[in-house]
Amino acid sequence: MDNHQERVREVMARAICSACGEKPEHSGDARGNALRWQDYECIAQAVLAELQAAEMGEPGRSSVAHLANVIARTCDESLDHAWMYERAAGDALRAYAVR
């Protein structure tokens, strides 16, 4: 993973962490992460994979609504709660677009 992707994944993880009602700079959980936002890196990676698929030409994968659904599913939320992740999805999209 290149430096840009690492930065994007961090921005995404922080946004998702905040959307889940957590404080990104608090201590991590039992996984041994130093900071709480690091607990959300696997979810950020799933969003990053969707954006990369969209860049390769797969339609609909980069919409805010779709990314919010991906975040909700990855957080084990019902799709009825996907709206809670739209801001994080928008932040992810903006972070990915900046190169």
MDTraj code that builds the backbone (N, CA, C; nanometers):
import mdtraj as md
import numpy as np

residues = "MET ASP ASN HIS GLN GLU ARG VAL ARG GLU VAL MET ALA ARG ALA ILE CYS SER ALA CYS GLY GLU LYS PRO GLU HIS SER GLY ASP ALA ARG GLY ASN ALA LEU ARG TRP GLN ASP TYR GLU CYS ILE ALA GLN ALA VAL LEU ALA GLU LEU GLN ALA ALA GLU MET GLY GLU PRO GLY ARG SER SER VAL ALA HIS LEU ALA ASN VAL ILE ALA ARG THR CYS ASP GLU SER LEU ASP HIS ALA TRP MET TYR GLU ARG ALA ALA GLY ASP ALA LEU ARG ALA TYR ALA VAL ARG".split()
xyz = np.array([
    [0.0854, -0.1170, 0.0000],
    [0.0000, 0.0000, 0.0000],
    [0.0900, 0.1233, 0.0000],
    [0.0597, 0.2183, -0.0871],
    [0.1430, 0.3372, -0.0941],
    [0.1044, 0.4373, 0.0154],
    [0.1856, 0.5410, 0.0277],
    [0.1672, 0.6408, 0.1331],
    [0.0320, 0.7110, 0.1207],
    [-0.0105, 0.7405, -0.0028],
    [-0.1408, 0.8058, -0.0227],
    [-0.2526, 0.7178, 0.0307],
    [-0.2502, 0.5899, -0.0016],
    [-0.3550, 0.4992, 0.0449],
    [-0.3548, 0.4871, 0.1966],
    [-0.2380, 0.4891, 0.2575],
    [-0.2306, 0.4836, 0.4040],
    [-0.2930, 0.6074, 0.4659],
    [-0.2642, 0.7249, 0.4081],
    [-0.3235, 0.8492, 0.4588],
    [-0.4745, 0.8477, 0.4409],
    [-0.5201, 0.8025, 0.3242],
    [-0.6634, 0.7955, 0.2967],
    [-0.7302, 0.6992, 0.3938],
    [-0.6697, 0.5842, 0.4161],
    [-0.7271, 0.4865, 0.5090],
    [-0.7370, 0.5450, 0.6494],
    [-0.6375, 0.6226, 0.6913],
    [-0.6422, 0.6852, 0.8237],
    [-0.7553, 0.7869, 0.8321],
    [-0.7690, 0.8718, 0.7302],
    [-0.8778, 0.9705, 0.7288],
    [-1.0125, 0.8995, 0.7349],
    [-1.0276, 0.7939, 0.6559],
    [-1.1522, 0.7177, 0.6549],
    [-1.1789, 0.6550, 0.7914],
    [-1.0774, 0.5936, 0.8499],
    [-1.0942, 0.5274, 0.9795],
    [-1.1343, 0.6276, 1.0869],
    [-1.0747, 0.7451, 1.0851],
    [-1.1107, 0.8489, 1.1823],
    [-1.2561, 0.8929, 1.1631],
    [-1.2968, 0.9126, 1.0381],
    [-1.4344, 0.9556, 1.0101],
    [-1.5349, 0.8486, 1.0522],
    [-1.5051, 0.7233, 1.0237],
    [-1.5947, 0.6131, 1.0609],
    [-1.6007, 0.6013, 1.2127],
    [-1.4880, 0.6143, 1.2789],
    [-1.4821, 0.6090, 1.4247],
    [-1.5732, 0.7163, 1.4850],
    [-1.5634, 0.8378, 1.4339],
    [-1.6487, 0.9467, 1.4824],
    [-1.7955, 0.9191, 1.4543],
    [-1.8250, 0.8663, 1.3354],
    [-1.9638, 0.8357, 1.2988],
    [-2.0239, 0.7299, 1.3908],
    [-1.9389, 0.6450, 1.4454],
    [-1.9845, 0.5402, 1.5379],
    [-1.9961, 0.5922, 1.6811],
    [-1.9746, 0.7226, 1.6992],
    [-1.9884, 0.7823, 1.8315],
    [-1.8659, 0.7684, 1.9198],
    [-1.7549, 0.7306, 1.8610],
    [-1.6301, 0.7129, 1.9362],
    [-1.5430, 0.8376, 1.9220],
    [-1.4485, 0.8514, 2.0108],
    [-1.3494, 0.9589, 2.0050],
    [-1.2223, 0.9004, 1.9433],
    [-1.1857, 0.9442, 1.8216],
    [-1.0719, 0.8846, 1.7511],
    [-0.9408, 0.8830, 1.8293],
    [-0.9164, 0.9821, 1.9132],
    [-0.7883, 0.9909, 1.9837],
    [-0.7875, 0.9185, 2.1180],
    [-0.8995, 0.8594, 2.1584],
    [-0.9005, 0.7809, 2.2825],
    [-0.8216, 0.6521, 2.2625],
    [-0.7917, 0.5865, 2.3720],
    [-0.7177, 0.4598, 2.3659],
    [-0.7936, 0.3567, 2.2851],
    [-0.7188, 0.2695, 2.2180],
    [-0.7786, 0.1634, 2.1376],
    [-0.8434, 0.0568, 2.2243],
    [-0.8953, -0.0458, 2.1591],
    [-0.9616, -0.1542, 2.2324],
    [-0.8635, -0.2674, 2.2618],
    [-0.9156, -0.3828, 2.2897],
    [-0.8331, -0.4974, 2.3309],
    [-0.7438, -0.5524, 2.2198],
    [-0.7569, -0.5042, 2.0977],
    [-0.6736, -0.5527, 1.9872],
    [-0.5305, -0.5021, 1.9965],
    [-0.5040, -0.4169, 2.0920],
    [-0.3688, -0.3667, 2.1097],
    [-0.3383, -0.2399, 2.0325],
    [-0.4385, -0.1780, 1.9743],
    [-0.4165, -0.0532, 1.9022],
    [-0.3969, 0.0608, 2.0014],
    [-0.3085, 0.1515, 1.9671],
    [-0.2806, 0.2647, 2.0554],
    [-0.3980, 0.3621, 2.0609],
    [-0.4623, 0.3848, 1.9468],
    [-0.5709, 0.4827, 1.9383],
    [-0.6984, 0.4176, 1.8856],
    [-0.8113, 0.4705, 1.9286],
    [-0.9408, 0.4112, 1.8941],
    [-0.9651, 0.4090, 1.7433],
    [-0.9256, 0.5136, 1.6697],
    [-0.9516, 0.5166, 1.5252],
    [-0.8858, 0.3988, 1.4548],
    [-0.7762, 0.3475, 1.5096],
    [-0.7070, 0.2348, 1.4474],
    [-0.7918, 0.1079, 1.4498],
    [-0.8878, 0.1022, 1.5418],
    [-0.9788, -0.0121, 1.5479],
    [-1.0717, -0.0164, 1.4263],
    [-1.0797, 0.0930, 1.3523],
    [-1.1698, 0.1038, 1.2377],
    [-1.0973, 0.0929, 1.1038],
    [-0.9703, 0.0605, 1.1059],
    [-0.8939, 0.0517, 0.9811],
    [-0.9444, -0.0582, 0.8884],
    [-0.9948, -0.1676, 0.9432],
    [-1.0457, -0.2750, 0.8565],
    [-1.1713, -0.2290, 0.7820],
    [-1.2528, -0.1476, 0.8458],
    [-1.3717, -0.0938, 0.7787],
    [-1.3282, 0.0058, 0.6717],
    [-1.2303, 0.0887, 0.7060],
    [-1.1776, 0.1842, 0.6083],
    [-1.1195, 0.1115, 0.4877],
    [-1.0565, -0.0019, 0.5103],
    [-1.0006, -0.0800, 0.3996],
    [-1.1110, -0.1302, 0.3073],
    [-1.2253, -0.1686, 0.3637],
    [-1.3387, -0.2136, 0.2818],
    [-1.3900, -0.0991, 0.1945],
    [-1.3964, 0.0209, 0.2510],
    [-1.4400, 0.1381, 0.1739],
    [-1.3374, 0.1693, 0.0655],
    [-1.2112, 0.1607, 0.0989],
    [-1.1046, 0.1849, 0.0014],
    [-1.1146, 0.0866, -0.1149],
    [-1.1450, -0.0383, -0.0861],
    [-1.1613, -0.1388, -0.1922],
    [-1.2772, -0.1024, -0.2843],
    [-1.3852, -0.0501, -0.2279],
    [-1.4991, -0.0071, -0.3100],
    [-1.4591, 0.1080, -0.4018],
    [-1.3850, 0.2031, -0.3489],
    [-1.3426, 0.3174, -0.4296],
    [-1.2454, 0.2755, -0.5392],
    [-1.1598, 0.1799, -0.5090],
    [-1.0679, 0.1294, -0.6111],
    [-1.1448, 0.0556, -0.7202],
    [-1.2479, -0.0180, -0.6831],
    [-1.3312, -0.0871, -0.7822],
    [-1.4018, 0.0143, -0.8714],
    [-1.4492, 0.1229, -0.8117],
    [-1.5148, 0.2279, -0.8904],
    [-1.4168, 0.2896, -0.9887],
    [-1.2945, 0.3090, -0.9435],
    [-1.1917, 0.3669, -1.0304],
    [-1.1594, 0.2746, -1.1475],
    [-1.1785, 0.1449, -1.1283],
    [-1.1539, 0.0471, -1.2346],
    [-1.2741, 0.0333, -1.3279],
    [-1.3790, 0.1124, -1.3034],
    [-1.4914, 0.1154, -1.3957],
    [-1.6186, 0.0479, -1.3492],
    [-1.6232, -0.0015, -1.2276],
    [-1.7454, -0.0647, -1.1789],
    [-1.8426, 0.0445, -1.1341],
    [-1.9568, 0.0568, -1.2002],
    [-2.0491, 0.1676, -1.1731],
    [-2.1154, 0.1579, -1.0354],
    [-2.1423, 0.2754, -0.9780],
    [-2.2174, 0.2837, -0.8543],
    [-2.1393, 0.2579, -0.7272],
    [-2.0150, 0.2186, -0.7383],
    [-1.9383, 0.1801, -0.6192],
    [-1.8850, 0.3007, -0.5419],
    [-1.8871, 0.4187, -0.6034],
    [-1.8320, 0.5359, -0.5355],
    [-1.9384, 0.6325, -0.4859],
    [-2.0650, 0.5960, -0.4942],
    [-2.1682, 0.6879, -0.4456],
    [-2.1654, 0.6913, -0.2932],
    [-2.1997, 0.8060, -0.2377],
    [-2.2019, 0.8208, -0.0924],
    [-2.2980, 0.7199, -0.0304],
    [-2.4143, 0.7016, -0.0920],
    [-2.5130, 0.6069, -0.0380],
    [-2.4571, 0.4646, -0.0352],
    [-2.3888, 0.4247, -0.1421],
    [-2.3313, 0.2896, -0.1461],
    [-2.2232, 0.2734, -0.0395],
    [-2.1349, 0.3722, -0.0283],
    [-2.0274, 0.3645, 0.0708],
    [-2.0833, 0.3626, 0.2128],
    [-2.1897, 0.4390, 0.2367],
    [-2.2546, 0.4372, 0.3688],
    [-2.3113, 0.2986, 0.3982],
    [-2.3671, 0.2334, 0.2963],
    [-2.4174, 0.0965, 0.3138],
    [-2.3037, -0.0005, 0.3463],
    [-2.1904, 0.0159, 0.2786],
    [-2.0741, -0.0697, 0.3050],
    [-2.0287, -0.0523, 0.4502],
    [-2.0216, 0.0715, 0.4953],
    [-1.9800, 0.0979, 0.6334],
    [-2.0798, 0.0361, 0.7309],
    [-2.2084, 0.0563, 0.7057],
    [-2.3116, 0.0015, 0.7950],
    [-2.3015, -0.1506, 0.8029],
    [-2.2897, -0.2151, 0.6873],
    [-2.2798, -0.3623, 0.6864],
    [-2.1548, -0.4097, 0.7596],
    [-2.0436, -0.3412, 0.7376],
    [-1.9179, -0.3804, 0.8002],
    [-1.9219, -0.3578, 0.9515],
    [-2.0011, -0.2599, 0.9946],
    [-2.0183, -0.2333, 1.1385],
    [-2.1301, -0.3180, 1.1983],
    [-2.1824, -0.4129, 1.1205],
    [-2.2926, -0.4992, 1.1647],
    [-2.4191, -0.4216, 1.1993],
    [-2.4418, -0.3117, 1.1292],
    [-2.5640, -0.2332, 1.1446],
    [-2.6602, -0.2735, 1.0336],
    [-2.7880, -0.2502, 1.0564],
    [-2.8838, -0.2744, 0.9487],
    [-2.8716, -0.1602, 0.8482],
    [-2.9141, -0.1861, 0.7272],
    [-2.9061, -0.0825, 0.6236],
    [-2.9969, 0.0354, 0.6557],
    [-3.0924, 0.0161, 0.7471],
    [-3.1766, 0.1277, 0.7919],
    [-3.0939, 0.2339, 0.8641],
    [-2.9781, 0.1951, 0.9135],
    [-2.8915, 0.2884, 0.9852],
    [-2.7791, 0.3436, 0.8979],
    [-2.7796, 0.3127, 0.7707],
    [-2.6724, 0.3580, 0.6813],
    [-2.6630, 0.5099, 0.6757],
    [-2.7746, 0.5782, 0.6938],
    [-2.7734, 0.7250, 0.6896],
    [-2.6753, 0.7823, 0.7923],
    [-2.6522, 0.7109, 0.9018],
    [-2.5607, 0.7590, 1.0059],
    [-2.4169, 0.7671, 0.9549],
    [-2.3885, 0.6975, 0.8458],
    [-2.2518, 0.6897, 0.7950],
    [-2.2313, 0.7704, 0.6670],
    [-2.3317, 0.8473, 0.6269],
    [-2.3188, 0.9239, 0.5021],
    [-2.2099, 1.0298, 0.5110],
    [-2.1981, 1.0938, 0.6247],
    [-2.0926, 1.1948, 0.6388],
    [-1.9549, 1.1289, 0.6298],
    [-1.9372, 1.0164, 0.6982],
    [-1.8098, 0.9438, 0.6914],
    [-1.7817, 0.8980, 0.5485],
    [-1.8863, 0.8552, 0.4779],
    [-1.8705, 0.8127, 0.3384],
    [-1.8274, 0.9301, 0.2512],
    [-1.8876, 1.0461, 0.2729],
    [-1.8483, 1.1659, 0.1989],
    [-1.7046, 1.2058, 0.2282],
    [-1.6656, 1.1974, 0.3557],
    [-1.5270, 1.2267, 0.3934],
    [-1.4310, 1.1300, 0.3245],
    [-1.4705, 1.0035, 0.3186],
    [-1.3874, 0.9018, 0.2534],
    [-1.3711, 0.9322, 0.1053],
    [-1.4794, 0.9694, 0.0418],
    [-1.4768, 1.0004, -0.1012],
    [-1.3867, 1.1207, -0.1287],
    [-1.3988, 1.2244, -0.0470],
    [-1.3140, 1.3431, -0.0637],
    [-1.1671, 1.3089, -0.0403],
    [-1.1385, 1.2315, 0.0627],
    [-0.9994, 1.1944, 0.0924],
    [-0.9398, 1.1137, -0.0218],
    [-1.0192, 1.0264, -0.0802],
    [-0.9705, 0.9425, -0.1896],
    [-0.9435, 1.0259, -0.3146],
    [-1.0260, 1.1281, -0.3370],
    [-1.0141, 1.2093, -0.4584],
    [-0.8914, 1.3005, -0.4557],
    [-0.8441, 1.3371, -0.3378],
    [-0.7287, 1.4263, -0.3253],
    [-0.6015, 1.3454, -0.3462],
    [-0.5265, 1.3821, -0.4470],
    [-0.4018, 1.3087, -0.4770],
    [-0.2867, 1.4025, -0.4867],
])
top = md.Topology()
chain = top.add_chain()
for i, resn in enumerate(residues, 1):
    res = top.add_residue(resn, chain, resSeq=i)
    for name in ("N", "CA", "C"):
        top.add_atom(name, md.element.get_by_symbol(name[0]), res)
traj = md.Trajectory(xyz[None], top)
